[in-house]
Amino acid sequence: MANRTFGWIQNPSSTDTLRDILGLFVPGSEFHTYMVNERLPLLASAGLFKTPGLYMEFQKILRANKPIAFDVLKGQGAGGESRAKAKCSGLAQAAVTGQQFKEYIVDGRKIRIKKPYTDDWSADGFLRWAVSLGFLDYNYADDTCSITESGVALVMAKTTKEKNSILGQAYLSYPPVCRVLGLLASKGHMTKFEIGSQLGFTDEAGFTSFPQNIWVQAYEESTDDEEKKTLRSDTEGSSDKYARMICGWLEAIGWVNKRPKTVRETFGSKTYTCVIASAFEITGIGIINYNKALGKSKSPRTPKFVYREMLASKASDANYLRMRRSLILEYLSNHAPRSVDEIKAFLDSKNIEEKWATIKDDMSGLINIGMDIEYDGEHYKLNDKIEKLIPYQEKIAKDITDAVVVKDRARLRLQHIDHKYLTLIDYAFSGKDKCTDFEVYTIDLLVNELAFNGIHLGGTRKPDGIFYHDNKGVIIDNKAYSKGFTITRGMADEMTRYVQENNDRNPERNPNQWWLNFGDNVNHFNFVFISSLFKGEIEHMLNNIKQSTGVEGCVLTAENLLYYADAIKGGDMQKSVFMSQFGAGQEIVCPNYRV
């Protein structure tokens, strides 16, 4: 069975292009006729197909009026080359016109036109969008797509009003749209960060939201125009991007207005005022249609299209999570109130053993993706009618990777801190591609959840972050390693340099003077490496740094950082006691206060 990722859309935004791709399935439509008579012959004449036989294959498929294989629509990747140089290999690729103008030789004549096809990644995005909104039906058995009645209606729509009406009805069937509309209806003017922090399964790395106050602090403290530009355009979590894209769709049909928001954020001991351009508010027509989705008007409640792929994103055990959450929705689908114990018993009957904490986190996540689930403090009741959710035909075994095992263990023990911080475990085991997220969420936990003073630094010639309390300060180095972290000589030298810079505080040695972020009263310092787990001669390398700098340090797993945070939040440990741990010269482990 092919592995498709329906449900969460980040990049496609042009509904005109979406409509064109749907036109591939409607013979006689304007775009279908254009593809047959103009676009495909142009690609063939210009030698832009990956293989010559694709021209006749695509013509035959367009004339057959049958379901089309997803791979035929999507096409192939660049095969090691850059996407820009790849030739057209998919029917949906051929339906999308690029943004850049290029020169081609057609029938011996040079022409300059916009690139008449796109890459497989972009084509895949539009196809997933079409499926997720119910314009295309996807057949799991043979990996094909066919057009639905609403898809045909969108292709044949004559006016903007008619088109927007069809799009609006489709959006209401897409749970994340209802989540976004619900947040805006209840909380008013919101930034993408404020929406993103409440969208998706927030305890998983695939649903990240960049902490707004950390973003504001970084933006307001920056004196570099390029850095500010990067913060505006590229610094956001995956859920923030989902929120921004969804609001863009809704803005285009008049349900949401985009309006900059002035926010006042406190981070540590400083308060900042900043204007965030990517902010949104619901309109009157948006409220009317949101109420329609809930069945509050004369219209019946809008069914929700829930593909199982929507129920997890980038988790290492995503398929298992999707199966488990699909079963929970199946159990709730008769709309009877159910307690956590009843849900657990149902899962047990399906040979899926999970603890109450896991089920409660699942229920919070299902609400955050846009399912209308009421919770009275004891029972959960699903109000939505669900369509498109195909059950798994066989049980999927639970992943037993280190990250999953550690996360499940931590989930049970954490009683006081927000479970979104479980993503720190995902990041710690993720490898270097998620290192920045690891750094940011570490500071987020220490500053926003525990009210320490601190700052995310990162970048050239800076440690990843620092935090402090009273007169004690700690230099942080986050290390994301899937198989565990060993302090190499080079990494020890890097930490030694940071510690010595802080000892000397000489701007000639490092002009960025990162150490000034410590409070003026901080005069006792330690350092810490934070990672997934540790191996090698940890104590020996920590002692080497101490011998070179006179400063003691330690190592700390992300798991134990969470336990310390929970103990502090629950009142079992004082902050001063926590701060005293960092000169241990070894790995520090939080006592279990719940035993």
JOSUL-V362784 format. One record per helix or strand of 3 or more residues. SS is the DSSP state (alpha for helix, beta for strand). FROM is the first residue (numbers start at 1). LEN is the number of residues. Records with the same first field share a line. If there is no record, write none. Layout:
# JOSUL-V362784
SS: FROM-LEN ; FROM-LEN
This chain:
# JOSUL-V362784
alpha: 15-9 ; 30-16 ; 54-11 ; 70-5 ; 83-3 ; 91-5 ; 120-13 ; 149-8 ; 160-13 ; 175-13 ; 192-5 ; 212-10 ; 225-10 ; 238-15 ; 284-10 ; 308-4 ; 318-15 ; 340-10 ; 356-13 ; 402-12 ; 419-10 ; 432-18 ; 489-16 ; 514-4 ; 538-12 ; 558-12 ; 575-9
beta: 101-6 ; 109-6 ; 136-4 ; 144-4 ; 256-3 ; 261-7 ; 270-7 ; 279-4 ; 373-3 ; 379-4 ; 453-4 ; 465-5 ; 472-8 ; 524-8 ; 553-5
